[in-house]
Amino acid sequence: PQAISKSIARLEASVGGPLLHRTAKGVAPTALAQRLLPHARTIVAEMQALGRAADAELARQTGRLRVGVGPVAATGPLTARLIAFTRRYPQVHIEVVAGIDRDFRAQLLEGKIDLAFASDLNRAEPDDRFIQHRPCGSETWLVAGREGHPLLAAATSLADLAAARWLVGRNTEALDALIAEDFAQAGLSLPRPSLSTTSLPFAQELLRQSDYIGIFPQGLIQGWAGVAGRDLVAGRWTTPLHMLRRARSTADPLIEELAATLA
């Protein structure tokens, strides 16, 4: 604690103001600290990039990149593109970590990941000027159920699913709005599910073994044995995918190459 206090005091002296203050709940950052935090994260991430560039130039290591992948982006063409990159650069270790868009922003700013692929970009974040967004495709969502499902197999519109039992997972806010609009146009209320889950293995087994139906990404459904999907809204349920990266002042050639391969 004493060493940390001295470090904080030196930092406060260098920026010309207090960074922390005590409250009834403990220590909290000041307005100055909140303003400087994104810049500090950028500096830390740049230092990590500097170390990686030095290692690469001096051949001290072969390279390591970390890629964050959201649940929807994971079902698209990303996997094939990653495989292509690893074949071109077999000496580079790629670590793929799961997460959601909000987590990825913080991890990018802190230099914990180098790139991220996500679909939930509906709310602007305070630090968006420090994050670059690049469109990299889209994913279509379908109504999914077991192969031969009596209602789903014969359906020609959402109106034909009025008697269905629904399983609800996690959709993006933009997709939820489209779903609500299309159900209303079909003369239906939004489904009131008796089951909801964030577990994809559970969702797969439930759809495969029962007459429940749900709304899931097409790429995900294609990998589920015994589960089929139907597009009953003429492709309206589409989620844009984005590649996220930190807006850096210097270019990392390895990250640039990975970004070009995955975009």
N, C-alpha and C positions, 0 to 999 in steps of 0.2 A: 504493500500500500504506500509506503513512503516513497519508493522509487517512482510509482505511478503518479503520485501527487507532484513530485518534482518535474516529471515529464509534462504533465498538464500545465504546470505553472510556466515552464519554458515556452510551451506552445501558445498559451494565453498572452505572454509577453511579446511573442513574435507577431501575433495578429492584432494585438492592441486592445483586447477586451476579454471579458469572462466567457468561458465556454460551458461551464456547469454551474448550477445553483441547487441548493438544498430545498426540498419541499417536505410536506408531512409524510409523503410516501417514499422519500429517499432522494437520490440525486437525479436531476433531469437536465437535458441540454437547454442552453439558452437559445434565443432567436438567432444570435450570431452563429452558434454551433450548427443549427439547422441549416442556415444559409451556406455554410462552408462545407457541410457534409458531402454533397455530391462531388465537389471539387476534390476533397480529400480521397474519396473512393477512386476517382479517376487517377490521382497520383499513385495510389497504392497499386492499382491495376497496371499502370504504365511501368512501375518498377518491376512488377512480375514479368511483363513483356520484355523489359530490358534484360533481365536475367536470362530469359529463354533465348533471346537473340544472341547473347554472348555465348551461351552454351552451344548453340547451333554453329556459330562461327568457329569456335574452338574445338568442335567435335567432341564435346564432353557428354552429350546425350543425343539420342536419336529423335526426340520430340514427343510431346504428349499434349493432346488437345481434349477438351471437355465440351460435350455438346448436350444441351438440355432439350428434351423432347416431350411435348405435351401429348395427352392421350389421343387426340384426333390426328395430329401430325404423324404419330407413330404408325398409323394405318395406311398412309399414302406411299408415294414412291421414294421416301427418304431412305428406307433400308437398302434398296438397290443402289442408290447413289453413294451411300456410305461404303458398301461393298466395293464399288468401283474405285473409290478413293483409296481404300486400304490395299487394293491390288496395285495401284500406281505408287503408293508410298508404304510398302510393307514394314519399314522401320519405324513408322509413327504409330504410337499407341493412342487409340480413340476410346475415350470413356464416355458412354452415353448414360445420362442421368434422367430420371423421370421427374416431372413436376408440372406446375401450372404457370400461366403467363405472369401473374403477379410475383411469384417466387423468382422467376427467371430474370425479371428486371433488376431486383436487388442483387442476385448472384452475378449478373453481368457487370453491374456497377462496382461490385466488390472484387471483380476479377476471379470469381470462383468458377465460372464457366466462360468459354470463348464465344460460343454461338448458341442460339436457342431457336426452336421451331415450335410455334404455338398458334392457336386460333382465337383465343379469347382476348381481343384487342378493342373492346367496346368502350372502355372507360379510359380517359386520358389520365396519365400519371404526372405528378409534379416534375419528375426527373426525365420526362420524355425527350427533352432537348439533348440529353446525354445518351439516348438510345436511338439507333438507326433501325427503321422498319423497312423490310423489302418483301413485297408479295412474291410468293413462290408456289402458286397453285391453289387448289381448292379441294374440298371433300364434300361429296353429296351424301345426305342422310336418307335412309329408307325406313319404312315400317318393316320390322323383322319379326319372324315367328318360325315355328318348326316347319320343316318341309311337309307339304300336304295339309297345312293348317286349314280347316274347313271354311273359316271366314276369310282369311287373308288370301288364300289361293283363288277364291272366286270374286274378290273385291275389284271393283273398277274405280272406286272413289272412296274418300274417307267416310262418306255417309254409310257405306256398307259395313263399317266397323262399329256401329252404334252399340252392339251387344258384346263387344270384345272386353276381355280383361287385360288391363294394361300394367306393364312394368315400366317404371320411370327411372332413368339414370340421371346423368349430369349433362345438361346441354348449355351452350353459350346463351347469354341474354338475347342476342340478336336472333338466334334460332328460336328461342322460346316465343318471341314476338310473332315470328312467321307462323309457327305452329298454332298459336292462339288464333291468328287471323284466318288460317285455312280451315280450322275446325269450325269457326263461326260461320264462314261462308258455306260450309257443308251442313249447317243447321244443327251442329253439335256443340255441347259444352266441352271444355277441356277435360280429358280423362281424369277420373279420380282413382288413382292407383291404390290397390290393396298391398302392393309391394313396391319398394324403392331400394336402390342399391348403388354403391359406387364400386362394387366388385365386378370386374368384367368376367372372370371365370364363373362366378355365381350366375350372372346374367345369361351367359351362354348356356349353362346347364338348365336353367329354368326355362328358357325359350325352347330348348331342344326337347325337354321332357314333359312339357305342358302345353296348354292352349293360351298361355299369356303371349302378348305381343308388345313390342317396344320400338323406339326410334333410336337407331344407331348408325354410325358411319358405314358407308358402303364397303370401304376397304377392310373394316373390322369384320363385317358379316361374311365377306368372302373367305375369311380364314376359319370360320366356325362350321365344322361339320354338322350336318343335320339342321342347319338354320338357313332360311332363305329370306331375301328382302324384296319389297315391292316399292316402286316409286309411284305414289298415288296423287302427287301434286305437281306433276310435270317439271320436276327438277328444281322447284323453288327452295327446297331445304338444302342450301349450299353454304358451307362454311369456308371463308377465305383463310388460307394459311399464310403465315408470315415468318420470315427469318429475322431474328433480332440479334443485334450485336452492339457492343459499346461504341459510341462515337469517339474514336481515338485520334490523337494528333499524329501518331506515327503508324505506319502500316507494318503488320507482321506478315511476311510472305507466306508462311505456312497457313495462317488463318485465312488469308486472301485466297489461297488455292482451294482450301476446304470450302469456303463460302461459294466460290465459283462452281465447284463440283456439285454442291447440294442445292443451289438455287434453281 
